[in-house]
Amino acid sequence: MQSTNILSFLLICIVITASTSCAIACDDSDDDLSDSQVSEVSSTPDYSIESIYVECNDSFITTMEYLETLNQTGRFPEESDKTPLCFLRCFLHKSGIYDEMENVIGERAVEIGWVDSEQTIDECMEQMVGSPCQKAYQLVRCVTEHNLKRPSD
């Protein structure tokens, strides 16, 4: 059951919310996220996954199908599309898994049930290379693939 909760981390927000109509596309240098787009990190339980999804999807529209594919396979169907990668970066910031300096807060990932231990985060951080949005995607992809390989409880 625990693995279902972990895999549902991103999917919950999708099922609950509808897509919004505003988008800011990522260009080739997706390092240009404004402070207002990613710096309002909240690690309080009052900041819901739904509100994080809505806020990030306002800037980086990512379809339900994309996120469902990620949750089911560990990968996006089109890994060169930077918009969903930047959506994940925003999501990690807003959920408190990233701090304002883009350090990964493993303790927070365990606290919200995304991973069982910080060891998973440490292992996945080794795969984080490239632009900030690519790094976010690589982290999420690694954690998701790890969770998909775990036996069900």
C-alpha positions in Angstrom: 0.0 0.0 0.0 2.9 2.3 0.8 4.2 2.1 -2.8 0.8 3.1 -4.1 0.9 6.3 -1.9 4.4 7.1 -3.1 3.5 6.6 -6.8 0.4 8.8 -6.2 2.5 11.8 -5.1 2.2 13.5 -8.5 -0.9 11.7 -9.7 -3.1 12.9 -6.9 -2.8 16.4 -8.1 -3.7 15.4 -11.6 -6.9 13.5 -10.7 -8.2 16.3 -8.5 -7.5 19.3 -10.7 -8.4 20.4 -14.2 -5.9 21.9 -16.5 -5.5 25.7 -16.7 -5.2 27.8 -19.8 -2.0 29.9 -19.2 1.5 28.7 -20.2 5.0 29.9 -20.2 7.1 27.7 -22.4 10.6 26.8 -21.5 13.3 27.7 -23.9 16.6 26.0 -24.5 18.0 27.5 -21.4 15.4 26.7 -18.8 17.5 28.2 -16.1 15.4 31.4 -16.4 12.5 30.6 -14.1 11.6 33.8 -12.2 11.9 33.9 -8.5 8.1 34.3 -8.3 7.6 31.0 -10.1 9.7 28.8 -7.9 10.8 30.6 -4.7 7.6 30.5 -2.7 8.4 27.1 -1.3 6.2 25.9 1.5 6.9 22.8 3.5 3.8 23.2 5.6 1.2 20.5 5.4 -1.4 23.3 4.6 0.1 23.8 1.1 -1.9 21.1 -0.8 -0.7 19.0 -3.7 -3.7 20.3 -5.6 -2.7 24.0 -5.1 0.9 23.1 -6.1 -0.3 21.4 -9.2 -2.5 24.4 -10.2 0.2 26.9 -9.5 2.9 25.0 -11.5 0.5 24.1 -14.3 -0.3 27.8 -14.7 3.2 28.3 -15.9 4.1 24.9 -17.3 1.0 23.2 -18.7 1.5 19.5 -18.5 -1.2 17.1 -19.5 -2.7 14.4 -17.3 -1.5 11.9 -19.8 2.1 13.0 -19.5 2.0 12.7 -15.7 0.1 9.4 -15.8 2.7 8.0 -18.1 5.5 9.2 -15.8 3.8 7.5 -12.8 3.2 4.3 -14.7 6.6 3.9 -16.5 9.0 6.3 -14.8 9.4 8.4 -17.9 7.7 11.1 -20.0 6.6 10.0 -23.5 8.7 12.9 -25.0 11.7 13.6 -22.9 12.9 16.5 -25.0 9.8 18.6 -24.2 11.1 21.0 -21.6 7.7 22.2 -20.3 6.9 19.1 -18.3 10.4 19.0 -17.0 10.1 22.6 -15.7 6.7 21.7 -14.3 8.4 19.0 -12.2 11.1 21.6 -11.1 8.3 23.9 -10.0 6.5 21.1 -8.2 9.6 20.1 -6.3 10.2 23.7 -5.2 6.6 24.2 -4.1 6.4 20.9 -2.3 9.6 21.6 -0.3 11.7 18.8 -1.8 13.9 21.5 -3.4 15.0 24.5 -1.4 15.5 28.0 -2.9 19.1 27.0 -3.9 17.8 23.8 -5.6 19.3 21.5 -2.9 17.3 18.3 -2.5 15.7 18.0 0.9 15.7 14.2 1.4 14.1 14.5 4.8 11.1 16.3 3.3 10.8 13.6 0.6 10.5 11.0 3.3 8.2 13.1 5.4 5.6 13.4 2.6 5.9 9.7 1.7 7.6 10.1 -1.7 10.5 7.9 -0.7 11.0 5.4 2.2 14.5 6.6 3.0 16.9 9.4 2.2 19.2 6.8 0.7 16.9 6.7 -2.4 17.3 10.4 -2.8 21.1 10.2 -2.4 21.3 7.5 -5.1 19.0 9.5 -7.4 20.9 12.8 -6.9 23.9 11.1 -8.6 22.0 11.0 -11.8 21.1 14.7 -11.8 22.9 16.5 -14.6 22.1 19.2 -17.1 19.9 22.2 -16.8 17.8 22.8 -13.6 14.6 21.4 -15.3 16.5 18.3 -16.6 17.9 17.7 -13.1 14.4 17.9 -11.6 13.1 15.4 -14.2 16.0 13.0 -13.6 15.3 13.1 -9.9 11.6 12.4 -10.3 12.3 9.7 -13.0 14.9 7.9 -10.8 12.6 8.0 -7.7 9.6 6.8 -9.7 11.6 4.0 -11.4 12.9 3.0 -7.9 9.3 2.9 -6.6 8.0 0.9 -9.5 10.7 -1.7 -8.9 9.8 -2.1 -5.2 7.5 -5.0 -4.3 4.0 -4.1 -3.3 3.2 -4.2 0.4 
